[in-house]
Amino acid sequence: MSTNRVKAYRLARAWSQEQLAEMAAISVRTVQRIENQEQPSLETLSALAAVFEVSVTELSGNGDSESDEAVDQRIIAAREKVNAESRFWRSLLTAVIVCALLYLLNRTTSPQSDWSLWVAAIWGALILLRGLRIFIFATRIADWQKKRLQKLLRK
């Protein structure tokens, strides 16, 4: 990797090492090491690329574009997975809160009816299916999509 690119990007923006470290959420010592030709970790490289608003490929610039593009794709896939997991946990929390409020409303307005339990059961089943898709079957679904796309492109 051409670590001088990190220094060049930093100087082009007139940032100090401290400013870059703060924006990338890494230590100043890490910035110094990178600028002194030490190899950064993938996580550090990704953080720096995000701060400079460039791809990891562009930032590393070591000539192995296939490898760097694969790294970029892995980073994108990891971010998408984290976003999907975050959305799942938010929707689960929302469902629990709303179902609890509906249950209280159900008990206070018509205690002889259990309509809120039906809402909770249906919503819970949908959340369960979404959780299975995200946490259990994600790789199988991705593999199927990849195979299906390749099959369609061959036609």
Secondary structure, 3 states (H helix, E strand, C coil): CCCHHHHHHHHHCCCCHHHHHHHHCCCHHHHHHHHCCCCCCHHHHHHHHHHHCCCHHHHHCCCCHHHHHHHHHHHHHHHHHHHHHHHHHHHHHHHHHHHHHHHHHHHHHCCCCCHHHHHHHHHHHHHHHHHHHHHHCHHHHHHHHHHHHHHHHHC
